[in-house]
Each structure stands twice: as C-alpha cells, then as structure tokens.
Amino acid sequence: MKLNYRDRIVLTAVIVILVWVAGVMLFIKPAIERLQDSQAALDDAKATLSDLKERNKADENLPERIKTAYAEATEMTKTFYSIQENQAASQKVDDLLDENEIKNLDLSISQYTPFTLRPYEYVSSKAVTEMDTEVQKYINEDGSDSTEAITPQNADAEAGEKGEAVAAPVVIGCYEITLSYKGKIDEVEKFCDKMQKSAKEKTMVVKAIDYKFSAETDKDGNPVTEEVGEGDKKTKKTKISETDIEGTMTLTMMVIEKLPEPNV
C-alpha cells in the first residue's frame, strides 16, 4: 500500500513516540530507580556514620572512665567482707569477740545465702508533741490528723531533693552467725556499738541479741552463794552478778565478691 506524505509523517511520529516510550521503560526508568535506591543507600550510610560518630564521641576516654568507675566501686565495697570459707568467717567473729573480752561458748554459721539489703526509711527529725497533734485535729475541718508520711516526693530540705528516688533493694550475699556468749555487760555494749559505728565492721550487724545476768563464781569457777532472809527464814541462793551476763546473739555478715581489675 502506497502511503502519501501525510501518512508517512504520522507513521514516523508514531514510531518516534514508540521508540521514546520503549527507551523510557527500558533504560530511563530503571536508571531513575537505581538512582533513587543509591540515594536511599547514601542516606542510610550517612545516618549510620552519624550514629557511629555519636558512639565514638560517647566512648571518648572510655578506658579512663572504666578505671574511675572501678576505683569508685572498689572504694564503696571496702566496708563489705569478701566471700570466704565459713571457717574464716567464724574466725573473724571470734577475733571481734576477743577484742571486747567476750567468751564464745558455742558458735554456728550458715552457708552463703542471699540477703536483701533495703534502704532505711526516712524519719523526720521534727518533734511533734501530743498537744501539737490535738491542736492540729481542731484546725482540720474533718477533725482528722492531716500529718502526711514523709516520702521522697514530699520530703523537705532535711530529706534532700524533692522527688529523689529511693534506692531499690539490692540482693547480696551473707553469712548468718549464731553464738552463745559470756562477758561483761559493758563490753557487750561496746561490741554492739562497734557493729553500728565502726567503719570497718559496718557490714556485720547484730540481728538479734538476748542476755541474762550470770551467777557469780569463785576462782575455781564454782557458783558463789549468799544468805537471804532473816532468822529461821534464812536461805542460801546463788549470788547473781551485777556485771557478768550470758546469752545468745545472731549476727549477719554481709559479703560481696570483689571485682576483678578491668583489662583496659
């Protein structure tokens, strides 16, 4: 079929359009998609690089910070006893008793067991008398005592920063030591005070203690008797000392494992 000039022009235009569309679909569109993928990958790489830079910045002087943290932790744990054999732990108790001339009559020590260390509850130092309470009741419309328990959220300057979080309980190890003892009442009091106040022994605490005054004894260890009553009603009974006591006590020795030195 013979095409006239106009038809040839139209056919040429159609062919050019088809070639252009085919070129777009086969070459230009995939190239644009690849470019978009490359741009997305570049953006991800930039984000990763920025994150790595932030991490590197956060890790600046990391060895020195690790050493500082180790030194602080070591200093904090100095007052704790280290995990040790039961025999060594009981010997430490014997040494403390000997310092106060308290005789250990019988001692038993538990195996290493977990111990929950809880923070002390804050108690305000403000003294409130009964009269203060009664007056406050009259002031309150409902007649109830509006005194609110002191908490970290409502604590005043005495308790520190308002809203300061109370430390959560921490589980550490301990040995529980039960012993029967005999000694002077003053020395036993000193021993208990030492458990409370001495920086060296702060992690050994007196969990429970009981005592009674002992019978006086002579140089041979025999009980001394005395006469009580008058006339025919005189009787002999064991003389009770005013200074010597005996009883039982339970101690809690808190222990932690010493941290190994950091390899930095």
C-alpha positions in Angstrom: 0.0 0.0 0.0 1.4 3.3 -1.0 1.4 6.0 1.7 1.0 9.6 0.9 3.2 12.2 2.5 0.8 13.0 5.4 0.6 9.3 6.3 4.3 8.9 6.3 4.7 11.9 8.6 2.1 10.4 11.0 3.7 7.0 10.9 7.1 8.4 11.6 5.8 10.3 14.5 4.1 7.2 15.9 7.4 5.2 15.5 9.3 8.0 17.3 6.8 8.0 20.2 7.0 4.2 20.5 10.8 4.3 20.5 10.8 7.1 23.1 8.3 5.2 25.3 10.4 2.0 24.9 13.5 3.9 25.8 11.9 5.3 28.9 10.6 2.0 30.1 13.8 0.0 29.3 16.5 2.5 30.1 15.5 5.8 31.7 13.0 4.5 34.3 15.4 1.7 35.7 18.2 4.3 35.8 16.0 6.6 37.8 15.0 3.8 40.2 18.7 2.8 40.6 19.5 6.5 41.3 16.7 6.6 43.9 18.0 3.3 45.5 21.5 4.7 45.6 20.3 7.9 47.2 18.4 5.9 49.9 21.5 3.8 50.5 23.6 7.0 50.7 21.1 8.5 53.3 21.3 5.3 55.3 25.1 5.3 55.2 25.1 9.0 56.4 22.7 8.1 59.2 24.9 5.2 60.2 28.0 7.3 60.0 26.4 10.0 62.2 25.4 7.3 64.7 28.9 5.9 64.8 30.3 9.3 65.3 28.0 9.8 68.3 29.0 6.5 69.7 32.7 7.3 69.3 32.1 10.6 71.0 30.3 8.9 73.9 33.2 6.4 74.2 35.9 9.1 74.4 38.3 8.4 77.2 36.5 5.1 77.9 39.5 3.4 79.5 39.9 6.2 82.0 36.2 6.2 82.7 36.3 2.5 83.3 39.2 2.9 85.7 37.4 5.7 87.5 34.2 3.6 87.9 36.2 0.6 89.1 38.0 2.8 91.7 34.7 4.2 92.9 33.1 0.7 93.1 36.1 -0.7 94.9 36.1 2.2 97.4 32.3 1.7 98.0 32.8 -2.0 98.7 35.7 -1.7 101.1 33.5 -2.0 104.1 31.9 -5.2 102.9 33.5 -8.5 103.8 34.7 -10.7 100.9 33.1 -14.1 100.1 35.2 -16.6 102.1 35.2 -20.0 103.7 32.9 -20.5 106.7 35.8 -21.2 108.9 37.5 -17.9 108.0 34.2 -16.0 108.6 33.7 -17.6 112.1 37.4 -16.7 112.9 36.7 -13.1 112.2 33.8 -13.2 114.6 36.0 -14.8 117.3 38.6 -12.0 116.8 36.0 -9.3 117.3 34.7 -11.0 120.4 38.2 -11.3 121.8 38.8 -7.6 121.3 36.0 -7.0 123.8 36.9 -9.9 126.1 33.6 -11.7 125.3 33.8 -15.5 125.6 32.4 -17.5 122.7 30.7 -20.6 124.3 29.2 -22.0 121.1 29.1 -20.8 117.5 27.4 -21.9 114.3 27.5 -20.3 110.9 25.1 -20.7 108.0 26.1 -21.4 104.4 26.4 -18.5 102.0 22.9 -17.2 101.4 21.3 -14.3 99.5 20.4 -11.3 101.6 18.2 -8.4 100.6 19.7 -5.0 101.5 16.9 -2.4 101.8 17.2 1.4 102.2 16.3 2.9 105.5 13.0 4.8 105.7 13.4 8.5 106.2 12.1 9.7 109.6 11.7 13.5 110.1 13.7 14.9 113.0 10.9 17.3 113.8 9.4 16.5 117.2 5.6 16.6 117.4 4.1 16.5 120.9 0.7 15.1 121.8 -0.6 18.7 122.3 0.5 19.6 118.8 -1.4 16.7 117.4 -4.6 17.6 119.3 -4.4 21.3 118.2 -4.0 20.1 114.6 -7.1 18.0 114.9 -9.1 21.0 115.9 -7.7 23.0 113.0 -8.6 20.4 110.4 -12.2 20.6 109.3 -12.8 16.9 109.4 -11.1 16.5 112.7 -8.6 14.1 111.4 -4.8 14.3 111.7 -3.5 15.6 108.4 0.1 14.7 109.1 1.4 13.1 106.0 4.1 10.4 105.9 7.4 11.7 104.8 8.3 10.3 101.4 10.9 11.2 98.7 8.2 13.1 96.9 7.1 15.4 99.7 10.3 15.5 101.8 11.6 18.8 103.0 15.2 20.1 102.9 16.1 17.7 105.7 15.4 14.7 103.5 17.2 16.1 100.5 16.0 16.9 97.0 12.2 16.6 96.5 11.3 13.7 94.2 14.6 12.0 94.8 14.1 8.3 94.1 14.6 5.8 97.0 17.1 3.2 96.1 15.7 -0.2 95.2 16.5 -3.2 97.4 19.7 -5.0 96.4 20.4 -8.7 96.8 23.9 -9.5 98.1 25.4 -12.5 99.9 25.6 -13.0 103.7 26.5 -15.5 106.4 24.3 -15.7 109.5 26.2 -16.4 112.6 24.5 -17.6 115.9 26.5 -17.9 119.1 26.2 -18.3 122.8 28.4 -15.8 124.7 29.5 -14.7 128.2 31.1 -11.4 129.2 30.8 -8.1 131.0 27.7 -6.1 130.2 29.8 -3.0 129.4 32.0 -5.0 126.9 28.9 -6.5 125.2 27.5 -2.9 124.8 30.8 -1.8 123.3 30.8 -4.8 120.9 27.2 -3.8 119.7 28.2 -0.2 119.4 31.2 -1.2 117.3 28.9 -3.2 114.9 26.9 0.0 114.4 29.6 2.7 114.3 32.9 1.2 113.2 33.6 1.9 109.5 35.4 -1.5 109.4 32.5 -3.5 110.7 29.5 -1.7 109.2 28.5 -4.8 107.1 28.3 -7.1 110.1 25.2 -6.2 112.1 23.6 -7.6 115.2 20.3 -9.1 114.0 19.2 -10.3 117.5 20.6 -10.5 121.0 19.3 -11.6 124.4 21.1 -11.8 127.8 20.7 -12.5 131.5 22.9 -11.8 134.4 25.1 -14.7 135.3 25.8 -16.3 138.7 29.0 -15.1 140.4 31.7 -17.7 140.6 34.8 -18.1 142.7 38.4 -18.6 141.4 37.6 -22.3 140.8 34.6 -21.5 138.7 32.1 -22.6 141.3 28.9 -20.6 141.9 29.0 -18.2 144.9 26.1 -18.4 147.3 24.7 -15.8 149.7 22.3 -15.9 152.6 19.0 -14.1 152.2 16.2 -13.5 154.7 16.3 -13.3 158.5 16.2 -15.7 161.4 14.8 -19.0 160.7 13.8 -17.9 157.2 17.4 -17.5 156.1 18.2 -19.4 152.9 21.1 -19.7 150.6 20.8 -18.9 147.0 23.2 -18.3 144.1 24.6 -14.8 144.0 23.8 -13.0 140.8 26.5 -10.8 139.3 25.8 -7.2 138.5 28.3 -7.0 135.7 28.6 -10.5 134.1 26.0 -11.6 131.6 25.4 -14.5 129.2 23.1 -15.1 126.4 22.8 -15.6 122.6 23.2 -13.3 119.6 22.7 -13.6 115.9 25.0 -11.6 113.5 24.6 -11.0 109.8 27.9 -10.7 107.9 27.2 -9.2 104.5 29.7 -10.2 101.8 30.2 -9.4 98.2 32.6 -10.8 95.6 35.5 -8.4 94.8 35.5 -7.0 91.3 38.4 -8.1 89.0 40.6 -5.3 87.8 39.5 -4.1 84.3 41.7 -5.1 81.4 42.0 -1.7 79.8 
